């Protein structure tokens, strides 16, 4: 008996404005479990730290200043952890390709900020396996599923990646769909010009 081939993770629709691909975030049970426990501890610290801050405000101003500094860092770290947890549970990457723009939006519960790229400036849209480098901050974010991806393009003097929740085989399928509708984005036409 053969193993059943897995289906695609992405969904694809063709709309008046162009092609729309929706790629759900790749859920990591370890990350979700770890962040759930960590956020419980974080919440206790977030509640008790202001109490300690106000208790030391008049008695020990130096301790209160340190507590305020610590609380700011603790709050920022907690906000990042909450966003990462939400991304793992309900995140979705939405890629919209039109004749004039390629838009990438990472959304959680429908909210997120889209980045728009001028199609005329995009070079070498391709499948490109992500190589994680410990020295780059962007690589660290890809471990959490918040950046990177199996698809890449050059834009100006930088390379941008998307499709974080898919494997290379599925990335090839998405690339073929995009380049069949917009041949100008195909790697072959970019090399020929």
C-alpha positions in Angstrom: 0.0 0.0 0.0 1.4 3.4 -1.0 1.5 6.4 1.2 -1.2 8.9 0.3 0.4 12.1 -1.2 -0.2 15.1 1.1 -2.5 17.9 -0.3 -1.5 21.5 -0.4 -1.6 23.7 2.7 -2.4 26.8 0.7 -5.7 27.9 -0.9 -5.9 29.8 -4.1 -8.5 32.1 -5.5 -8.5 34.3 -8.6 -10.1 37.6 -8.0 -10.6 40.8 -10.1 -7.5 42.3 -8.5 -5.3 39.3 -9.2 -4.3 36.0 -7.6 -4.8 35.5 -3.9 -2.9 32.7 -2.0 -3.7 32.0 1.7 -1.0 30.0 3.6 -1.9 29.1 7.2 1.0 29.3 9.6 2.9 26.1 10.3 1.8 25.1 13.8 4.5 23.8 16.1 3.0 22.0 19.1 6.2 22.5 21.2 6.3 26.3 20.6 2.6 26.6 21.4 2.9 24.6 24.6 6.1 26.4 25.7 4.6 29.8 25.1 1.4 28.9 26.8 3.3 28.0 30.0 5.7 30.9 29.6 2.8 33.4 29.2 1.2 32.1 32.5 4.4 33.0 34.3 4.7 36.2 32.4 1.2 37.2 33.4 2.1 36.7 37.1 5.1 39.0 36.7 3.1 41.6 34.7 0.7 41.8 37.7 3.1 41.7 40.6 5.8 44.1 39.1 3.6 47.2 39.2 2.6 46.4 42.8 6.3 46.2 43.8 7.0 49.3 41.8 4.5 51.4 43.7 5.5 49.9 47.0 9.1 51.0 46.5 8.4 54.3 44.9 8.9 56.4 48.0 11.1 54.0 50.0 13.7 53.2 47.4 13.6 55.3 44.2 16.6 53.5 42.7 14.8 50.1 43.1 11.6 51.6 41.7 13.5 53.0 38.7 15.1 49.6 38.0 11.6 47.9 38.4 10.1 50.4 35.9 12.9 49.6 33.4 12.5 45.9 34.0 8.7 46.2 33.6 9.0 47.9 30.2 11.3 45.1 28.9 9.0 42.4 30.4 6.0 44.0 28.7 7.7 44.2 25.3 8.8 40.5 25.6 5.3 39.5 26.6 3.7 41.3 23.7 6.1 39.5 21.3 5.3 36.1 23.0 1.5 36.8 22.7 1.9 37.7 19.0 4.0 34.6 18.3 1.4 32.4 20.2 -1.4 34.0 18.2 0.5 33.5 14.9 1.1 29.9 15.7 -2.6 29.3 16.6 -4.4 31.5 14.0 -1.8 33.1 11.7 -2.1 33.2 7.9 0.1 34.6 5.2 -1.9 36.2 2.4 -0.1 36.8 -0.9 -1.8 38.8 -3.6 -0.3 39.1 -7.1 -1.6 41.5 -9.6 -0.1 42.8 -12.9 1.3 45.8 -11.0 2.0 44.6 -7.4 2.9 41.6 -5.2 1.6 42.1 -1.7 2.5 40.0 1.3 0.4 40.2 4.5 0.9 38.2 7.6 -2.4 38.4 9.5 -3.7 37.1 12.8 -7.5 37.0 13.0 -7.7 39.1 9.8 -5.5 41.9 11.2 -2.0 42.6 9.8 0.0 45.0 7.7 0.5 44.3 4.0 3.8 45.1 2.2 3.4 46.0 -1.4 6.2 45.4 -4.0 6.2 46.9 -7.5 6.1 44.0 -10.0 8.3 46.0 -12.4 11.1 46.0 -9.8 10.9 42.3 -8.9 13.7 40.1 -10.2 14.1 36.4 -10.2 11.0 35.1 -8.4 12.0 31.6 -7.4 11.8 28.7 -5.1 14.7 29.1 -2.6 15.1 26.8 0.4 15.6 28.8 3.6 19.0 28.5 5.1 19.0 29.4 8.8 22.0 31.4 10.0 22.5 31.9 13.7 24.2 35.2 13.1 21.1 36.8 11.4 18.1 38.1 13.4 15.8 37.3 10.5 16.8 33.6 10.7 15.8 33.6 14.4 12.4 34.9 13.5 11.9 32.1 11.0 12.4 29.5 13.7 9.2 31.0 15.3 7.5 31.0 11.9 7.4 34.8 11.7 9.6 35.3 8.7 11.3 33.6 5.8 9.8 31.2 3.4 10.4 28.8 0.5 9.7 31.5 -2.2 12.1 34.4 -2.8 12.6 37.4 -5.1 15.2 40.1 -5.5 13.9 43.7 -5.0 16.5 46.4 -5.3 19.6 45.2 -3.5 17.8 42.8 -1.1 16.2 39.4 -1.3 12.7 39.0 0.2 11.1 35.7 1.2 7.6 34.6 1.7 5.6 31.3 2.0 6.8 30.4 5.5 4.2 27.7 6.0 5.0 25.6 2.9 7.5 23.1 1.6 9.6 23.4 -1.6 7.2 21.2 -3.6 4.2 23.4 -2.7 6.3 26.5 -3.4 6.9 25.2 -6.9 3.2 24.8 -7.5 2.5 28.4 -6.3 5.4 29.7 -8.5 4.0 27.9 -11.5 0.6 29.4 -10.9 2.0 32.9 -10.6 4.3 32.7 -13.6 1.6 31.1 -15.8 -0.6 34.2 -15.2 2.3 36.7 -15.1 5.1 35.4 -17.3 7.1 38.6 -16.6 7.8 37.2 -13.2 9.2 33.9 -14.4 12.9 33.3 -13.6 13.5 32.3 -17.3 12.2 35.6 -18.6 14.3 37.5 -16.0 17.4 35.6 -17.2 16.7 36.2 -20.9 16.4 40.0 -20.4 
